[in-house]
Amino acid sequence: MTELSNGILVLANFENNIYISVDEGANWIEKYSFDNQIFELKSFSNVIYALIQLKGIFRSVDNGSNWSSLNQNLYNRNITSMEIS
């Protein structure tokens, strides 16, 4: 789980889904589902980054509703961890 600077909580589960909570975790809304397992979920400011098994790194700028690939020129997408700074 990670928290955005606007207070929204973002959670990933083992079934490849992204959930958000706008009420400190009292209620969760499913926002997106990936094809593969989500290895890691991090945020910086209000941007969410997800590391997806064998797919690479993806970014969302709209609280997890839409995701874009950050894998241009990345030939090996078998990544096991990421650091955001």
Secondary structure, 3 states (H helix, E strand, C coil): CEECCCCCEEEECCCCEEEEECCCCCCCEEEEECCCCEEEEEEECCEEEEEECCCEEEEECCCCCCCEECCCCCCCCCCCCCCCC
